Amino acid sequence: MVQDPGRQPVSSGSRDQILARIRAANRSGADADAAYAALAREYLRAHHDAGTHDITALFAERAADYRAVVERVPGPGPAALAAAGPRPGALAAAVARVLAARVAAVPGPVLVPDGLPAGWLAEVPGEITLARDEPPLPAAELDRMSGVVTGCAVAIAETGTIILDHGPGQGRRALTLVPDFHLVVVREDQIAPDLADAFARLDPARPHTLISGPSATSDIELIRVEGVHGPRNLHILLTPDLRTS
């Protein structure tokens, strides 16, 4: 190895001093951790109290700011709820209406991930083809889909973000990245006020995809281009908790 003539060699004594300082710093690591833990943190962990804020309305507003289409599906009245529990009829009708409009504009099958509640699709017209990802479809086939309909794991009111953990009713990541239209159903009980609350609800061992509006970028000359990294059309249906149906 040739010594760089313009660089002063590091003496053995200098090296020993550097290593000694590193060792000393490592020995004081516990003290540094304790000092860090003792720091006063006066910032707010949450900015929106579900008891004083309409979290669902906030999520709808923030998601719409990202140019997502947001609809609130009405729930059953108190009398109907007490008599028979919630029913997915209004949600099924909304899903059918949105998918029919999409297929009329962009013909093709609609992708349905494994585990999606059957009641959500109960009123989909027979002329709409529902496709399954079994066996896993190649990207070219996914690209020919008119769209995909899924649920979600969590939503964040503060940022208007939807989080998928790719469990039942959500499918693998490619299913919601390749098709150009994504219809997602968000239950009101899935909406967390803030980021910290949302992440506390998630399993860190699962994969997560965060969706804040339709895919878009302004990297080149600040010109907005949609559909680069995912669907250019995001349609959200907000619904009461229908899990008891």
C-alpha positions, 0 to 999 in steps of 0.5 A, spaced: 500 500 500 502 506 497 502 512 502 499 518 500 505 523 500 500 529 501 497 526 508 500 526 514 501 519 517 497 517 524 501 516 529 500 510 534 500 515 539 494 519 536 490 512 534 491 510 541 488 517 544 482 516 539 480 509 541 481 511 548 476 516 547 471 512 544 472 507 549 470 512 554 464 514 550 461 507 550 462 506 558 458 513 559 453 510 554 448 508 560 449 515 563 447 518 556 441 514 556 439 516 563 440 523 561 436 523 554 430 519 558 430 525 563 429 530 558 423 534 559 418 533 553 412 538 553 410 537 546 403 534 545 403 527 543 396 528 540 393 534 537 386 531 536 381 529 542 376 524 539 372 526 545 372 534 543 373 533 535 369 530 530 375 525 528 371 522 522 369 529 519 377 531 520 379 525 516 374 526 510 376 533 510 384 531 510 383 526 505 379 530 500 385 535 500 389 530 497 384 529 491 381 523 494 373 522 493 370 521 500 363 519 501 360 518 508 355 512 508 349 513 512 348 508 518 342 505 520 337 509 525 337 508 532 331 504 532 333 499 526 340 498 530 336 496 536 331 492 533 336 488 528 343 491 529 347 494 523 346 492 516 351 493 510 345 494 505 347 502 504 354 500 504 353 495 499 349 499 495 354 505 495 360 499 493 355 497 487 354 504 485 361 506 485 364 500 481 358 500 476 360 508 474 368 506 474 367 500 469 362 504 465 368 509 464 374 504 464 371 497 462 374 491 465 374 486 471 374 489 478 379 485 483 377 483 490 382 480 495 381 474 499 377 476 505 373 482 503 366 481 506 361 478 502 356 483 504 360 489 501 359 486 494 352 483 495 349 488 490 354 489 485 351 488 478 352 481 475 355 484 468 361 486 473 366 481 473 369 480 480 376 477 479 380 474 484 388 474 485 388 466 485 393 464 483 397 471 484 396 475 478 402 478 474 403 485 473 400 485 466 394 482 468 393 487 474 394 493 470 388 490 465 383 491 471 378 496 472 380 497 479 380 494 486 376 494 492 379 493 499 378 495 506 384 497 510 387 496 517 387 504 520 386 511 518 389 517 520 385 523 521 390 528 522 393 527 515 388 524 511 392 517 511 389 510 510 394 504 512 394 497 509 397 492 513 395 487 507 391 482 512 384 479 510 380 484 505 386 488 503 391 483 499 398 483 497 401 490 496 401 489 488 393 489 488 393 496 490 399 499 487 398 497 479 390 498 478 389 505 476 383 505 481 382 504 488 376 503 492 377 503 499 372 502 505 374 505 512 370 504 518 369 510 523 372 506 528 378 505 524 380 512 524 385 514 529 386 521 531 393 522 530 399 518 528 402 516 534 395 513 536 395 510 529 401 506 529 400 504 536 394 500 533 398 496 528 402 490 528 410 492 527 411 485 524 406 486 518 408 490 512 404 497 511 402 501 506 401 508 507 396 512 502 395 519 502 390 521 496 391 518 489 398 517 487 402 523 485 409 527 484 411 533 482 418 532 482 420 534 475 419 542 474 413 542 479 408 539 475 403 534 478 403 528 475 398 523 478 398 515 477 406 514 477 407 510 484 400 507 484 392 508 483 391 515 480 384 515 483 382 513 490 375 513 492 373 512 500 367 510 503 366 512 510 362 507 514 359 505 521 362 499 524 358 493 521 362 488 523 356 485 527 352 484 521 
